Every structure is written in C-alpha cells, then in structure tokens.
Amino acid sequence: MEKLKFIHLTDTHMNAPHAQNHFSKLKLADKVSRVFAHIHANAISPAFVVITGDLSHEGDVQDYEYIRTIVDEGSARLGVPVYVVLGNHDHRAPFREGFLQEEPSEQPYYYSHTIQGVRLIGLNSQIKGHHHGEIDAEQLAWLEETLRTPAENGTIVALHHPLLTINGMPSEHLLANREQLGTVLEGTDVIGVVAGHVHTNNVGTYKGICSVAATGTAFAGEAAEDNQFKMVDFCGYNVISVFEEGITVQSIVLPGMQEEFFRFSMEAAAAHNE
C-alpha cells in the first residue's frame, strides 16, 4: 500500500526576468511553472515537492526573490510545501537574503522535516567556487545524530551532488566524500537519496539504498563527440512513491523541441569551477 508520493525537481537554473546572461533568454522559470501546472492538471496529489539544487544560475538577491515567488505560486497551486537544497551554481548569502528573507550568511543550509511520517533531510553539498560537492563535518555529525531516531515511514535524503557513479561524468565533478556520507546512511531508515547536478536521469543503488540522479527542468545533458557535453532543450520531473517495501521512481517528460542550446568540453567545465 502506498504511503505517500512526492515530486522531485532539480537544476532549474532560474533567474529574475531582468537578468542578463546566456541562460536568461531561455525563460527557465517558465519551465518550472509549466511543471507545477502539469502536476496539478494530472492530479498527482503529492505530499510535498523537493528541488535538489541549482535553483539559479549564479543567482543574486533579486534572482532568489523572484525564484521564491515561482516556488510559492507552485506551492499554492498544489497545496503542499516545496523544499529546496543548494547546488554548485547557487550562492548561500544571496539565497538566505532573497529566498529565506534572512540575514545573509555563508552557513550551510540543511534541515529535517517530517511529512506524513516520511522524514525529508536536505543537505548542502555545495563548495563555493567548485563544481564538485562535499558534505562537511558539521553536517555529517548532525546527520548521524538525526538518523539515530528512525522516522515512522522512513527517510529521504536530498542533496545536489549524486552518490551514484554516472557514466560519462568524471568523478571529480561529483561528491568528493560519498564514501563518508554512505557510511553514515548505511543501516539506517534511509529509503532513498535524490539528487541532480548531472542533467541526466539515473536510478541505482549505493550502499544498498535507492539513489536517484535526475535530469533538470532547465535542460538535459548529452555526451557528444570529441569529449564534448551538450545541453539540449528538455523539461522533466520525477514522481517518487513510498511503499512499505521501499520506493518507486517514475520519470515524467514534458513535450519539448530537443534542440541543442550549447556545448562545452568536460575539461573546460572543470577549469571554470576550479
């Protein structure tokens, strides 16, 4: 018997309408609004929504204020809470000021919320100025202590950088200390880990736990010739259902043109973020 379902979005790369960058002309916030409308039209009725990072593309305070309006509109339309985590393109201080309406701070953003017996833990895997991720010692200690008490219907962990090994994605672009994090998660009530970052749909297991690395609402990534990586027009989300025996993941793809937006070499991407 299904206990609940929730929606997993990722890599929205939104900016305020006035922003001037190579992503702003793509109107990526409109794609997020389309996703919320699609969820509502199809009567999916999730218990919550979680967005696993890269909310913005190099966002400032105004971007995060605008992103908050998009998220709040989606939350109101579905009648459920929307939770977020930060990705490598996000910035902590502007996020806290613009999205959370708090004093700006570089402190990591992480939390635990329980919805209908399912505990959602959001972690901050972002390292300022770098493409790869890491869960710092403070979060690992907090996570280990939090997981000592099981949740009624299990725990979902959300972060930006996936635990999975991703075909075609160099390890230095992923989570640097996944072994440490996996050790903390192993043997607990964690039933699933949801992430983004890689802009392709991947589902597998790590330490025996179902792990998801999803494509984005903004665009999908595809390997191209000569060690190139291209971004193409794409918009999708996951419906994740929680059952007594574990979880299932259904990937939903919205209609799109699949045209190429741009491409780059993996070496150039690494150099840009080091």
HELIX and SHEET records of a PDB file:
HELIX    1   1 SER A   24  LEU A   26  5                                   3    
HELIX    2   2 LEU A   28  ALA A   41  1                                  14    
HELIX    3   3 VAL A   61  LEU A   78  1                                  18    
HELIX    4   4 ARG A   92  GLY A   98  1                                   7    
HELIX    5   5 ALA A  137  THR A  146  1                                  10    
HELIX    6   6 SER A  171  HIS A  173  5                                   3    
HELIX    7   7 ARG A  178  LEU A  185  1                                   8    
HELIX    8   8 MET A  266  HIS A  272  1                                   7    
SHEET    1   A 5 VAL A  82  VAL A  85  0                                        
SHEET    2   A 5 VAL A  49  THR A  52  1                                        
SHEET    3   A 5 GLU A   2  LEU A   9  1                                        
SHEET    4   A 5 GLY A 236  PHE A 243 -1                                        
SHEET    5   A 5 GLY A 246  VAL A 253 -1                                        
SHEET    1   B 6 TYR A 111  ILE A 115  0                                        
SHEET    2   B 6 VAL A 118  GLY A 122 -1                                        
SHEET    3   B 6 THR A 155  ALA A 158  1                                        
SHEET    4   B 6 VAL A 190  ALA A 195  1                                        
SHEET    5   B 6 ILE A 209  ALA A 213  1                                        
SHEET    6   B 6 ASN A 202  TYR A 206 -1                                        
SHEET    1   C 3 PHE A 219  ALA A 224  0                                        
SHEET    2   C 3 GLN A 228  ASP A 233 -1                                        
SHEET    3   C 3 GLU A 260  SER A 265 -1                                        
END                                                                             
